[in-house]
Amino acid sequence: MASCDEIITLVNEQNQVIGEVERSAMRFGVDIHRVSFILVFLGEQHLLVQKRTDNKAFCPGYYGVTTGGVVAAGESYEYCAERELEEEIGVALPLNDHGLFFTEGEGYRIWGKVFSCYYCPRQHGELTLQPSEVASVHEMSIKEILHNPKGLPFVPDAMAALHHYLETVACESLV
């Protein structure tokens, strides 16, 4: 095993741990794994959206409506979310938990947990983007994301996380 190869927790259809696998040996789209998704709000109806770098293995150059990532072996969803916020955008923010959901599509089978937080540059300081993961950040309204008038390529599992959030906690005025 390469010392830098991340170990990922594998789960079954009921989100029960069934093993671990090196990221390089992961069968994405076949194996089910856990992911933390964080909706970073800039206001009541606006999200921080990340444009992914072109060297990402999954959805390079796409726009992610969440910060987040794969839950590593031994991590909780919460710890992963906190770690990913710090790694990707350089902030530590209080998280709100919005529950679990399952999603799958081309190249992914995921048990995800959705969190949200509020970011204010004056209060929390400037963002520090992770150059290997985040090409740029943009502010977009939830309405703009859902209607997508510019035809932007959005990361599908992150969109599933946004839909889970909207179905479970958001009011109708957001859509």
KETI-75265 format. One line per field, with one value per residue: residue in three letters; z negated, y, x negated of N, C-alpha, C in turn; residue number from 0. Coordinates in Angstrom, 1 decimal, always signed. Last residue first. Example, Ala and Ser with C-alpha at 12.3 -4.5 7.8 and 13.67 -1.06 7.14 Angstrom:
2
aa = [Ser/Ala]
nzz = [-7.1/-7.8]
nyy = [-2.2/-5.7]
nxx = [-12.8/-13.2]
cazz = [-7.1/-7.8]
cayy = [-1.1/-4.5]
caxx = [-13.7/-12.3]
czz = [-7.9/-7.8]
cyy = [+0.0/-3.3]
cxx = [-12.9/-13.2]
i = [1/0]
//
This chain:
175
aa = [Val/Leu/Ser/Glu/Cys/Ala/Val/Thr/Glu/Leu/Tyr/His/His/Leu/Ala/Ala/Met/Ala/Asp/Pro/Val/Phe/Pro/Leu/Gly/Lys/Pro/Asn/His/Leu/Ile/Glu/Lys/Ile/Ser/Met/Glu/His/Val/Ser/Ala/Val/Glu/Ser/Pro/Gln/Leu/Thr/Leu/Glu/Gly/His/Gln/Arg/Pro/Cys/Tyr/Tyr/Cys/Ser/Phe/Val/Lys/Gly/Trp/Ile/Arg/Tyr/Gly/Glu/Gly/Glu/Thr/Phe/Phe/Leu/Gly/His/Asp/Asn/Leu/Pro/Leu/Ala/Val/Gly/Ile/Glu/Glu/Glu/Leu/Glu/Arg/Glu/Ala/Cys/Tyr/Glu/Tyr/Ser/Glu/Gly/Ala/Ala/Val/Val/Gly/Gly/Thr/Thr/Val/Gly/Tyr/Tyr/Gly/Pro/Cys/Phe/Ala/Lys/Asn/Asp/Thr/Arg/Lys/Gln/Val/Leu/Leu/His/Gln/Glu/Gly/Leu/Phe/Val/Leu/Ile/Phe/Ser/Val/Arg/His/Ile/Asp/Val/Gly/Phe/Arg/Met/Ala/Ser/Arg/Glu/Val/Glu/Gly/Ile/Val/Gln/Asn/Gln/Glu/Asn/Val/Leu/Thr/Ile/Ile/Glu/Asp/Cys/Ser/Ala/Met]
nzz = [+3.9/+1.5/+0.7/-0.7/-2.9/-3.7/-4.6/-2.7/-0.1/-0.3/-0.9/+1.4/+3.3/+2.4/+3.0/+5.7/+6.3/+5.5/+7.6/+10.0/+10.3/+13.3/+15.9/+16.8/+18.2/+17.4/+15.9/+13.6/+11.7/+9.5/+9.4/+9.1/+6.6/+5.0/+6.4/+5.9/+6.0/+6.4/+6.7/+8.4/+8.2/+5.8/+5.5/+5.4/+3.8/+1.7/+0.7/-2.0/-2.5/-5.1/-8.1/-9.4/-9.2/-6.6/-5.2/-6.4/-6.0/-7.6/-6.7/-6.7/-5.6/-4.8/-3.9/-1.7/-0.4/+3.1/+6.0/+9.2/+12.0/+12.5/+9.3/+6.2/+2.8/-0.4/-3.2/-6.5/-8.0/-8.5/-11.0/-10.8/-12.2/-12.4/-10.6/-9.5/-6.3/-3.8/-1.7/-1.9/-4.7/-6.2/-5.1/-5.6/-8.5/-8.8/-7.5/-9.0/-11.4/-10.6/-9.8/-11.3/-10.3/-9.8/-6.4/-5.2/-3.2/-0.5/-0.9/-0.5/+0.4/+3.1/+5.7/+8.1/+11.5/+13.2/+13.6/+13.4/+12.2/+10.5/+10.5/+11.3/+12.9/+13.1/+10.0/+9.7/+8.3/+5.8/+4.4/+1.7/+2.1/+0.9/-0.7/-3.0/-2.4/-2.0/-3.0/-1.9/-2.6/-2.5/-2.7/-3.0/-2.1/-1.9/+0.7/+2.5/+5.6/+8.2/+8.5/+8.0/+6.4/+5.1/+5.2/+4.4/+1.7/+0.2/-1.9/-4.3/-5.3/-6.0/-7.9/-6.6/-4.9/-3.5/-1.4/-3.1/-2.8/-3.3/-3.9/-2.5/-2.8/-0.4/+0.0/-0.8/-1.0/+0.9/+0.0]
nyy = [+27.7/+29.1/+28.9/+26.5/+25.9/+23.0/+20.4/+18.3/+19.2/+20.6/+18.4/+16.9/+18.7/+18.8/+16.1/+16.1/+17.8/+16.1/+14.3/+15.8/+19.0/+20.8/+22.7/+25.3/+26.7/+29.2/+28.6/+26.7/+26.2/+25.7/+28.0/+30.1/+29.4/+29.7/+31.9/+31.9/+32.9/+30.8/+30.0/+27.9/+25.4/+23.1/+21.2/+22.2/+24.6/+25.4/+28.8/+30.5/+33.3/+35.7/+35.8/+35.8/+38.3/+39.1/+36.8/+34.3/+31.4/+28.8/+25.5/+22.1/+18.7/+15.5/+12.5/+9.7/+6.9/+6.3/+5.6/+6.7/+6.4/+7.5/+7.1/+7.4/+8.1/+8.4/+10.5/+12.0/+15.4/+17.9/+19.8/+22.6/+23.7/+26.5/+26.4/+27.1/+27.3/+26.6/+25.1/+22.5/+22.0/+22.9/+21.2/+18.7/+18.6/+18.7/+16.3/+14.4/+14.7/+13.9/+11.2/+10.0/+7.8/+5.2/+6.0/+9.1/+10.1/+12.4/+15.8/+19.3/+21.9/+22.0/+22.4/+22.5/+22.3/+20.6/+20.0/+16.5/+14.3/+12.7/+13.5/+16.8/+18.6/+21.0/+21.7/+23.0/+25.7/+25.9/+28.2/+29.2/+30.3/+32.1/+32.7/+33.9/+33.7/+31.9/+28.5/+25.7/+22.5/+19.7/+16.2/+13.3/+9.9/+6.4/+4.0/+1.0/+0.0/+1.0/+3.6/+2.8/+0.7/+1.4/+1.5/+4.0/+4.0/+0.8/+0.0/-1.8/-2.9/-2.4/-0.5/+0.2/+1.3/-0.6/-1.4/-1.0/+0.6/+1.3/+3.9/+4.2/+5.5/+7.1/+6.7/+7.3/+4.9/+2.2/-1.2]
nxx = [+37.3/+37.6/+40.2/+40.6/+37.8/+35.8/+35.6/+36.0/+35.7/+33.3/+31.5/+31.8/+30.7/+28.1/+27.4/+27.6/+25.5/+23.4/+23.6/+23.1/+21.8/+22.9/+22.1/+24.5/+26.4/+27.3/+29.6/+30.5/+32.4/+30.7/+29.1/+30.9/+32.0/+29.8/+27.4/+23.8/+20.5/+17.7/+14.2/+11.8/+10.6/+9.8/+7.7/+5.2/+5.5/+7.9/+8.3/+9.2/+11.3/+10.9/+13.1/+15.5/+16.7/+16.4/+17.4/+19.4/+21.2/+22.9/+23.7/+24.9/+24.7/+25.7/+24.2/+24.7/+23.7/+23.4/+21.8/+20.7/+20.7/+23.8/+25.3/+27.1/+27.6/+29.3/+28.8/+29.1/+29.1/+28.3/+26.7/+24.6/+21.4/+19.3/+16.2/+13.1/+11.6/+10.4/+11.5/+10.5/+9.7/+12.0/+14.0/+12.9/+13.1/+15.9/+16.6/+15.3/+16.6/+19.2/+18.9/+15.9/+13.2/+12.3/+11.6/+13.1/+15.6/+15.0/+16.4/+16.9/+19.2/+21.5/+21.9/+19.3/+18.9/+16.2/+13.5/+14.1/+15.7/+13.1/+10.4/+9.2/+8.0/+9.3/+11.1/+14.4/+15.8/+18.1/+20.3/+22.1/+25.5/+28.3/+30.4/+29.3/+25.8/+24.0/+23.6/+22.5/+23.2/+21.3/+21.3/+19.4/+19.9/+19.1/+19.8/+20.1/+18.8/+19.5/+18.8/+15.4/+13.8/+10.6/+7.9/+7.2/+8.1/+8.3/+11.1/+13.0/+16.3/+18.9/+21.1/+24.2/+26.1/+27.6/+26.0/+22.7/+19.5/+16.1/+13.9/+10.6/+7.5/+5.3/+1.9/-0.6/-1.9/-0.6/-0.8]
cazz = [+5.2/+2.1/+1.3/+0.7/-2.6/-3.1/-5.6/-4.1/-0.4/+0.1/-1.8/+0.1/+3.4/+2.4/+1.6/+4.9/+6.6/+4.8/+6.2/+9.7/+9.8/+11.8/+15.4/+16.1/+18.6/+18.2/+17.2/+14.4/+13.1/+9.9/+9.5/+10.3/+7.8/+5.1/+5.7/+6.8/+5.3/+7.0/+6.0/+8.1/+9.1/+6.0/+5.6/+6.1/+5.3/+1.9/+1.6/-1.4/-2.2/-3.7/-7.3/-9.4/-10.5/-7.6/-5.1/-6.3/-5.9/-7.1/-7.6/-6.2/-6.6/-4.4/-5.0/-2.1/-1.5/+1.9/+5.1/+7.8/+11.3/+13.3/+10.7/+7.1/+4.2/+0.6/-2.0/-5.6/-7.8/-7.8/-10.4/-11.1/-11.2/-13.1/-10.9/-10.5/-7.4/-4.8/-1.7/-0.6/-3.5/-6.4/-5.1/-4.3/-7.8/-9.4/-7.0/-7.6/-11.4/-11.1/-8.8/-11.3/-10.5/-11.1/-7.4/-5.4/-4.6/-1.0/-0.4/-1.1/+0.0/+1.8/+4.9/+6.9/+10.4/+12.9/+14.2/+13.5/+12.6/+10.7/+11.1/+10.4/+12.7/+14.2/+10.9/+9.5/+9.6/+6.1/+5.3/+2.2/+1.8/+1.8/+0.5/-3.1/-2.7/-2.0/-2.7/-2.6/-1.9/-3.3/-1.9/-3.7/-1.7/-2.6/-0.3/+1.8/+4.1/+7.8/+9.2/+7.9/+7.6/+5.0/+5.5/+5.7/+2.7/+0.7/-0.6/-3.9/-5.1/-5.6/-7.5/-7.6/-5.4/-4.8/-1.1/-2.3/-3.4/-2.5/-4.5/-2.4/-3.1/-1.4/+0.5/-0.6/-2.2/+0.9/+0.0]
cayy = [+27.2/+28.9/+30.1/+26.6/+26.3/+24.4/+21.5/+18.0/+18.3/+21.3/+19.6/+16.3/+18.3/+20.0/+16.6/+15.3/+18.3/+17.4/+13.8/+15.2/+17.7/+20.6/+21.3/+24.9/+25.4/+29.2/+29.3/+26.7/+26.5/+24.8/+26.6/+30.0/+29.4/+28.4/+31.7/+31.6/+33.0/+31.7/+30.0/+29.2/+26.3/+24.2/+20.8/+20.9/+24.7/+24.3/+27.7/+30.0/+31.9/+35.4/+36.0/+34.5/+37.6/+40.0/+37.2/+35.8/+32.0/+30.2/+26.5/+23.4/+19.7/+16.9/+13.2/+11.0/+7.3/+7.0/+5.0/+6.8/+6.6/+7.1/+7.5/+6.7/+8.5/+7.5/+10.1/+11.1/+14.0/+17.7/+18.5/+22.1/+22.9/+25.6/+27.0/+26.3/+27.9/+27.2/+26.6/+23.0/+21.7/+23.5/+22.7/+19.1/+18.5/+19.7/+17.6/+14.6/+15.0/+15.2/+12.2/+10.2/+9.1/+5.7/+4.9/+8.1/+9.8/+11.0/+14.7/+18.0/+21.5/+21.7/+23.2/+21.8/+23.2/+20.9/+21.3/+17.6/+15.5/+12.7/+12.2/+15.9/+17.3/+20.1/+21.8/+22.0/+25.2/+25.7/+27.2/+29.3/+29.3/+32.0/+31.9/+33.0/+34.5/+33.2/+29.6/+26.9/+23.6/+20.9/+17.4/+14.4/+11.3/+7.6/+4.6/+2.1/+0.0/-0.3/+3.2/+3.8/+0.5/+1.6/+0.2/+3.6/+4.8/+1.9/-0.2/-0.7/-3.0/-3.8/-0.7/-0.5/+2.2/-0.1/-0.6/-1.7/+0.3/+0.7/+3.0/+4.6/+4.4/+7.2/+6.3/+8.4/+5.6/+3.4/+0.0]
caxx = [+37.4/+36.3/+39.8/+40.9/+39.1/+36.0/+35.6/+36.2/+36.8/+34.5/+31.7/+32.1/+32.2/+28.9/+27.3/+28.5/+26.8/+23.6/+23.9/+24.4/+21.4/+22.9/+22.1/+23.2/+26.1/+26.1/+29.8/+29.2/+32.8/+31.8/+28.5/+30.0/+32.9/+30.3/+28.6/+25.0/+21.8/+18.7/+15.5/+12.4/+10.1/+10.7/+9.1/+5.3/+5.2/+7.0/+8.7/+7.9/+11.1/+10.9/+11.9/+14.7/+16.7/+16.0/+16.0/+19.3/+19.9/+23.0/+23.0/+24.9/+24.5/+25.7/+24.8/+24.2/+24.5/+23.0/+22.9/+20.9/+19.4/+22.6/+25.4/+26.2/+27.7/+28.5/+29.5/+28.5/+29.5/+29.5/+26.8/+25.9/+22.2/+20.3/+17.5/+13.8/+12.4/+9.6/+11.7/+10.9/+8.8/+10.6/+14.1/+13.0/+11.8/+15.0/+17.1/+14.9/+15.2/+19.0/+19.4/+17.3/+13.8/+12.2/+11.7/+12.0/+15.3/+15.2/+15.5/+17.0/+17.8/+21.2/+22.7/+19.8/+19.2/+17.6/+14.0/+13.2/+16.3/+14.5/+10.8/+10.0/+7.3/+9.4/+9.9/+13.4/+15.4/+16.8/+20.2/+20.7/+24.5/+27.1/+30.7/+30.4/+27.0/+23.5/+24.5/+21.9/+23.8/+21.5/+21.6/+20.0/+19.5/+19.8/+19.0/+20.8/+18.7/+19.9/+19.9/+16.4/+14.6/+12.0/+8.5/+6.8/+8.8/+7.5/+10.4/+12.2/+14.9/+18.6/+19.7/+23.5/+25.1/+28.2/+27.2/+23.7/+20.8/+17.1/+14.8/+12.1/+8.3/+6.4/+3.2/+0.3/-1.7/-1.3/+0.0]
czz = [+6.0/+3.5/+1.9/+1.4/-1.1/-2.9/-5.0/-5.0/-1.9/-0.3/-1.6/-0.9/+2.0/+2.4/+1.4/+3.5/+5.8/+5.0/+5.3/+8.3/+9.4/+11.4/+13.9/+15.8/+18.0/+18.6/+18.0/+15.8/+14.1/+11.3/+10.0/+10.5/+9.0/+6.3/+5.9/+5.9/+6.2/+6.0/+6.5/+7.3/+8.8/+7.0/+6.1/+6.3/+6.0/+3.4/+1.7/-0.6/-1.7/-3.6/-5.9/-8.7/-10.5/-9.0/-6.2/-6.3/-5.6/-7.1/-6.9/-7.2/-5.9/-5.7/-4.7/-3.3/-1.9/+0.9/+3.7/+7.2/+9.8/+12.5/+11.4/+8.5/+5.0/+2.0/-1.2/-4.4/-6.6/-7.4/-9.8/-10.3/-11.7/-12.0/-11.6/-10.9/-8.3/-5.9/-2.9/-0.6/-2.3/-5.2/-5.2/-4.2/-6.4/-8.7/-7.6/-7.1/-9.9/-11.0/-9.3/-10.2/-10.6/-11.4/-8.8/-6.5/-4.6/-2.4/-1.0/-0.5/-0.5/+1.6/+3.4/+6.0/+9.3/+11.7/+13.9/+14.2/+12.7/+11.1/+11.4/+11.2/+11.7/+14.0/+12.0/+10.4/+9.3/+7.5/+5.8/+3.1/+2.4/+1.2/+1.4/-1.9/-2.8/-2.4/-2.9/-2.1/-2.6/-2.3/-2.7/-2.7/-2.6/-2.1/-0.9/+0.7/+3.6/+6.2/+8.9/+8.9/+7.6/+6.4/+5.5/+6.2/+4.2/+1.8/-0.4/-2.6/-4.8/-5.3/-7.2/-7.1/-6.6/-5.5/-2.3/-2.0/-2.5/-3.3/-3.4/-3.1/-3.3/-1.6/-0.6/-0.1/-2.1/-0.4/+0.0]
cyy = [+27.9/+28.4/+30.1/+27.8/+26.5/+24.7/+22.9/+19.3/+18.2/+20.5/+20.3/+17.5/+17.7/+19.7/+17.9/+15.7/+17.4/+17.9/+15.0/+14.8/+17.0/+19.2/+21.2/+23.4/+24.9/+27.8/+29.3/+27.3/+26.5/+25.0/+25.7/+28.6/+29.3/+28.3/+30.3/+31.4/+32.8/+31.8/+31.1/+28.9/+27.7/+25.2/+21.9/+20.5/+23.4/+24.2/+26.7/+28.7/+31.6/+33.9/+35.5/+34.7/+36.5/+39.3/+38.1/+36.2/+33.5/+30.8/+27.8/+24.3/+21.1/+17.7/+14.7/+11.6/+8.6/+7.1/+5.4/+6.1/+6.8/+7.4/+7.0/+7.2/+7.6/+8.1/+9.2/+10.8/+13.3/+16.3/+18.3/+20.8/+22.5/+25.0/+26.0/+27.0/+26.8/+27.8/+27.3/+24.6/+22.5/+23.2/+23.4/+20.6/+19.0/+19.8/+18.8/+15.9/+15.2/+15.6/+13.6/+11.2/+9.0/+7.1/+5.6/+7.1/+8.7/+10.8/+13.3/+17.0/+20.1/+21.7/+23.0/+22.7/+22.3/+21.8/+21.5/+18.8/+16.7/+14.1/+12.2/+14.6/+16.4/+18.7/+20.7/+22.1/+24.2/+25.1/+27.1/+28.0/+29.7/+31.1/+31.8/+32.1/+33.4/+34.2/+31.0/+28.0/+24.9/+22.0/+18.6/+15.6/+12.3/+8.9/+5.8/+2.7/+1.2/-0.3/+1.8/+3.4/+1.5/+1.4/+0.3/+2.3/+4.4/+2.7/+1.1/-1.0/-1.7/-4.0/-2.2/-0.7/+1.5/+0.9/+0.0/-0.8/-0.4/+0.4/+2.6/+3.5/+4.8/+5.9/+6.3/+8.0/+6.7/+4.2/+1.2]
cxx = [+38.4/+36.3/+38.4/+40.4/+39.4/+37.5/+35.9/+36.2/+37.1/+35.7/+33.0/+32.4/+32.6/+30.4/+28.1/+28.5/+27.9/+25.0/+24.1/+24.6/+22.7/+22.6/+21.9/+23.2/+24.8/+25.6/+28.5/+29.3/+31.7/+32.3/+29.5/+29.4/+32.0/+31.2/+29.1/+26.2/+22.9/+19.9/+16.4/+13.7/+10.6/+10.1/+10.0/+6.8/+5.4/+6.7/+7.5/+8.3/+9.7/+10.7/+12.0/+13.4/+15.7/+15.9/+15.5/+17.9/+20.0/+21.6/+23.2/+24.2/+24.7/+25.6/+24.6/+24.9/+23.9/+24.1/+22.5/+22.1/+19.5/+21.4/+24.1/+26.4/+26.7/+28.7/+28.7/+29.4/+28.8/+29.8/+28.2/+26.1/+23.6/+21.2/+18.4/+15.1/+12.9/+10.4/+11.1/+11.0/+9.2/+9.7/+12.7/+13.2/+11.8/+13.6/+16.2/+15.4/+14.8/+17.5/+19.0/+17.7/+15.3/+12.7/+11.4/+12.3/+14.2/+14.8/+15.8/+16.2/+18.0/+19.6/+22.4/+20.6/+19.9/+17.7/+15.5/+13.8/+15.3/+15.0/+12.3/+10.4/+8.0/+8.7/+10.1/+12.2/+14.2/+16.6/+18.7/+20.6/+23.1/+26.1/+29.5/+30.6/+28.1/+24.6/+23.8/+22.7/+23.3/+22.0/+21.9/+20.1/+20.2/+19.1/+19.7/+19.9/+19.5/+19.9/+20.4/+17.5/+15.7/+12.7/+10.0/+7.4/+8.5/+8.2/+9.5/+11.5/+14.2/+17.1/+19.5/+22.1/+24.4/+27.2/+27.9/+24.9/+21.7/+18.3/+15.9/+12.9/+9.7/+7.1/+4.3/+1.7/-0.7/-0.9/-0.9]
i = [174/173/172/171/170/169/168/167/166/165/164/163/162/161/160/159/158/157/156/155/154/153/152/151/150/149/148/147/146/145/144/143/142/141/140/139/138/137/136/135/134/133/132/131/130/129/128/127/126/125/124/123/122/121/120/119/118/117/116/115/114/113/112/111/110/109/108/107/106/105/104/103/102/101/100/99/98/97/96/95/94/93/92/91/90/89/88/87/86/85/84/83/82/81/80/79/78/77/76/75/74/73/72/71/70/69/68/67/66/65/64/63/62/61/60/59/58/57/56/55/54/53/52/51/50/49/48/47/46/45/44/43/42/41/40/39/38/37/36/35/34/33/32/31/30/29/28/27/26/25/24/23/22/21/20/19/18/17/16/15/14/13/12/11/10/9/8/7/6/5/4/3/2/1/0]
//
